[in-house]
Amino acid sequence: MQLYSYFRSSAAYRVRIALNLKGLPYEMVPIHLSRDGGYQRKPEFVALNPQMRVPALALSSGDVLTQSLAIIEYLDDIHPEPPLLPPDALERAKVRAIAQIVACDIHPLNNLVVLQYLKNAMKHAQPDIDAWYHHWVIAGFKAIEAMIAPAPYACGAHVTLADLCLVPQVFNARRLRVPLDGFPKIVAAEAACLKLAAFDKARPENQPDAE
Ligand SMILES: N[C@@H](CCC(=O)N[C@@H](CS)C(=O)NCC(=O)O)C(=O)O
């Protein structure tokens, strides 16, 4: 498999963790999101992912999967061990709710292309854009903080899809200096995850394209 990734992309980071947890070997293909106007916009990559975003996962069959949650659920279907969703339907819904707060409510408002649009097309000043970023991370994290009880992972004794989404989002929040003092449960779940080799190996700073 080939993973089209960018070291700082939190969506690609989610998939890197999933591949590592499942012990699946993959070749990393770095897609630099800002150099030369962004390699995600080059025709070779657009042919793979018309949405011009990472991650994309090319399978040995020639199929190319996009959208991190779809990729992760595919990997979980095909390689069920260790499972990333609990067996109980109610617990599964709770895990997906945390994952979707990150992937559907926080990340889409704060992703590079959105921040660039605020700056370049809407002509907002950088302090306003930073305030926008902080606002949406804090709003989402407040909800997650109220919903989790780390033991030690976000949704209990096993790593789940919730952790795969949460840890990369916390990385991004730290990078953009969002204060995390109000989120001790989120920080505790992150610390527990980062002790695992699968998470450590997936960290942005441990990627071949890290800068
Ligand atoms: N919902 C998508 C989000 C993918 C996404 O937005 N990726 C960002 C990096 S985290 C990207 O490639 N941005 C390209 C750009 O900003 O031009 C997923 O979960 O895979």
The ligand as a MOL file (V3000), in Angstrom:
LIG
                    3D

  0  0  0     0  0            999 V3000
M  V30 BEGIN CTAB
M  V30 COUNTS 20 19 0 0 0
M  V30 BEGIN ATOM
M  V30 1 N -12.1420 15.0150 5.7340 0
M  V30 2 C -10.8710 14.7460 5.1320 0
M  V30 3 C -9.9780 15.9330 5.3320 0
M  V30 4 C -8.7180 15.8540 4.4980 0
M  V30 5 C -7.9940 17.1770 4.5360 0
M  V30 6 O -8.6270 18.2390 4.5970 0
M  V30 7 N -6.6720 17.1290 4.4830 0
M  V30 8 C -5.9130 18.3490 4.5060 0
M  V30 9 C -4.6900 18.1790 5.3740 0
M  V30 10 S -5.1020 17.7980 7.0440 0
M  V30 11 C -5.4670 18.6890 3.1020 0
M  V30 12 O -5.0520 17.8280 2.3630 0
M  V30 13 N -5.5480 19.9790 2.7360 0
M  V30 14 C -5.1680 20.3860 1.4270 0
M  V30 15 C -5.1880 21.8680 1.3160 0
M  V30 16 O -5.3610 22.5290 2.3250 0
M  V30 17 O -5.0300 22.3540 0.1980 0
M  V30 18 C -10.2550 13.4880 5.7660 0
M  V30 19 O -10.6100 13.1640 6.8880 0
M  V30 20 O -9.4380 12.8290 5.1010 0
M  V30 END ATOM
M  V30 BEGIN BOND
M  V30 1 1 1 2
M  V30 2 1 2 3
M  V30 3 1 2 18
M  V30 4 1 3 4
M  V30 5 1 4 5
M  V30 6 2 5 6
M  V30 7 1 5 7
M  V30 8 1 7 8
M  V30 9 1 8 9
M  V30 10 1 8 11
M  V30 11 1 9 10
M  V30 12 2 11 12
M  V30 13 1 11 13
M  V30 14 1 13 14
M  V30 15 1 14 15
M  V30 16 2 15 16
M  V30 17 1 15 17
M  V30 18 2 18 19
M  V30 19 1 18 20
M  V30 END BOND
M  V30 END CTAB
M  END
